[in-house]
Amino acid sequence: MNIVGSCGHSFEFVYDLVVTMKKIKSKNNVYIRLTDERWNHIIMAHCELIYMENEVCNTVVDPDVILEGNAGALLAVKERKNKKYLVVIYREDKEDGFIITAFLTSKIKSLNRRTQLWPK
């Protein structure tokens, strides 16, 4: 199946019965899941991240800061070399969690308005 992403790139997806998933640990020592389905959703909306799956995962594992998100979500933020920030939005409970989305931004002021949860 071919799908055109937000940047105009065409993506070809081949579906089979095997679903792969990455599991990483957050700063709260909680396993956070990133499934292929979720990753495909992220890169369809933010195709500039297509080669950044490991960096997205690393942002949850080793963020510069963690901010309070909406409705219980957390924002892991990592500064990049080009004055942009990688933001990964995820949820976690006591036993596990999952990545919701990720994006690049240069709008640090909007991030600074949020409550910083880590480091305290």
C-alpha positions as CSV (number, residue, x, y, z in Angstrom):
1,M,0.0,0.0,0.0
2,N,1.4,3.5,-0.9
3,I,0.5,6.4,1.2
4,V,1.6,10.1,0.8
5,G,2.9,11.7,4.0
6,S,2.7,15.3,5.1
7,C,5.9,16.2,3.4
8,G,4.7,14.8,0.1
9,H,6.9,11.7,0.3
10,S,5.3,8.4,-0.7
11,F,5.6,5.6,1.8
12,E,5.1,2.0,0.9
13,F,3.9,-0.2,3.7
14,V,3.9,-4.0,3.6
15,Y,1.8,-5.6,6.3
16,D,2.3,-9.0,7.7
17,L,1.3,-10.8,10.9
18,V,4.5,-9.9,12.7
19,V,4.3,-6.7,14.7
20,T,7.6,-5.5,16.0
21,M,8.0,-3.2,18.9
22,K,10.8,-1.4,20.8
23,K,10.7,-1.3,24.5
24,I,12.8,1.3,26.3
25,K,13.0,2.5,30.0
26,S,11.9,5.9,31.0
27,K,13.5,8.0,33.8
28,N,10.8,6.6,36.1
29,N,12.1,3.0,35.3
30,V,8.9,2.2,33.4
31,Y,9.0,0.3,30.1
32,I,7.7,2.5,27.2
33,R,6.6,0.8,24.0
34,L,7.0,2.1,20.4
35,T,5.2,-0.2,17.9
36,D,5.7,-0.2,14.2
37,E,2.2,1.0,13.8
38,R,2.8,4.0,16.0
39,W,6.2,4.8,14.4
40,N,4.5,4.7,10.9
41,H,1.8,7.1,12.3
42,I,4.6,9.5,13.6
43,I,6.6,9.6,10.4
44,M,3.4,10.1,8.3
45,A,2.7,13.3,10.2
46,H,6.4,14.3,10.7
47,C,8.4,12.8,7.8
48,E,11.5,14.8,8.9
49,L,11.8,12.1,11.7
50,I,12.0,9.2,9.3
51,Y,15.6,8.3,10.1
52,M,15.4,9.3,13.7
53,E,13.6,6.3,15.4
54,N,16.6,5.6,17.6
55,E,16.9,9.3,18.6
56,V,13.2,9.4,19.5
57,C,13.7,6.4,21.7
58,N,16.9,7.9,23.2
59,T,15.0,11.1,24.1
60,V,12.7,9.1,26.4
61,V,15.6,7.2,27.9
62,D,17.9,10.2,28.4
63,P,16.0,13.5,28.0
64,D,17.3,16.9,28.9
65,V,14.0,17.6,30.6
66,I,10.6,16.0,31.2
67,L,7.7,18.3,31.1
68,E,4.1,17.9,32.1
69,G,1.8,17.3,29.1
70,N,-1.9,17.4,28.7
71,A,-4.2,14.8,30.2
72,G,-1.4,12.9,32.0
73,A,1.0,12.8,29.1
74,L,4.7,13.5,29.6
75,L,7.0,15.4,27.2
76,A,10.6,14.2,27.0
77,V,12.7,17.0,25.4
78,K,16.2,16.8,24.0
79,E,18.0,19.8,22.4
80,R,19.6,19.2,19.0
81,K,22.6,20.9,17.5
82,N,20.6,23.1,15.2
83,K,18.7,25.0,17.9
84,K,15.7,22.7,17.5
85,Y,14.3,20.4,20.1
86,L,13.1,16.9,19.7
87,V,9.9,16.4,21.7
88,V,8.5,12.9,22.4
89,I,5.1,12.7,24.0
90,Y,4.4,9.6,25.9
91,R,2.2,8.1,28.6
92,E,3.2,5.9,31.5
93,D,1.6,4.2,34.5
94,K,3.2,2.2,37.2
95,E,3.9,-0.8,34.9
96,D,4.2,0.3,31.3
97,G,3.6,3.0,28.8
98,F,3.7,4.0,25.2
99,I,4.9,6.7,22.8
100,I,2.1,8.9,21.4
101,T,3.9,11.1,19.0
102,A,7.1,13.0,18.4
103,F,8.1,16.2,16.6
104,L,10.8,18.8,16.1
105,T,10.3,22.4,17.2
106,S,12.3,25.6,17.7
107,K,9.5,27.1,19.9
108,I,11.2,26.8,23.2
109,K,9.0,29.5,24.8
110,S,5.9,27.3,24.5
111,L,7.8,24.4,26.1
112,N,9.1,26.6,28.9
113,R,5.5,27.5,30.0
114,R,5.0,23.8,31.0
115,T,5.7,22.4,34.4
116,Q,9.1,20.8,34.6
117,L,8.9,17.3,36.2
118,W,12.5,16.2,35.8
119,P,15.1,17.1,36.8
120,K,13.5,18.8,39.8
